[in-house]
Amino acid sequence: MKPLAIRISEKKNLIIQFDEGGNLQIELSFLRRCCPCASCSEQRESQSKNYIPLFFADQIKVKNIYEVGNYAIGITWRDGHNTGIYEFPYLKFLAQSNNAV
C-alpha cells in the first residue's frame, strides 16, 4: 500500500490514490478530529462520548503533507499542529468511517 498521489480537493477533502488501486477520500475536519497524536488522543479520552470538538478555520486547513517512511503520512495543519502520524491502514479505516456517517 503505497500512495501514488496525495492531494486536497475543494479545500475540504484529502484524497489519496494508492498503487493497489482505489482512492481514499476523507473530510479534513474529520481527519483533524481523529488526529492520532498522544495529545489529541488524550483529549478525546477525557471527554464524554457526545463531545464534538469545534475547530477554527486554520485548524482544518493543511499547510503541508509529507510521507513518513513507507507506512504513513504526516500533516502540518495551518495552526502549526503536526504531531499526528496517520498510518495508511488508519487512513483507510477513517475513510470508511467518514463515508458511513
C-alpha positions, 0 to 999 in steps of 0.5 A, a space after each residue: 500500500 503505497 500512495 501514488 498521489 496525495 492531494 486536497 480537493 475543494 479545500 475540504 477533502 484529502 484524497 489519496 490514490 494508492 498503487 493497489 488501486 482505489 482512492 481514499 477520500 476523507 473530510 479534513 475536519 474529520 481527519 483533524 478530529 481523529 488526529 492520532 497524536 498522544 495529545 489529541 488522543 488524550 483529549 478525546 479520552 477525557 471527554 464524554 462520548 457526545 463531545 464534538 470538538 469545534 475547530 477554527 478555520 486554520 485548524 482544518 486547513 493543511 499547510 503541508 503533507 509529507 510521507 513518513 517512511 513507507 507506512 504513513 503520512 504526516 500533516 502540518 495543519 495551518 495552526 502549526 499542529 503536526 504531531 499526528 502520524 496517520 498510518 495508511 491502514 488508519 487512513 483507510 479505516 477513517 475513510 470508511 468511517 467518514 463515508 458511513 456517517 
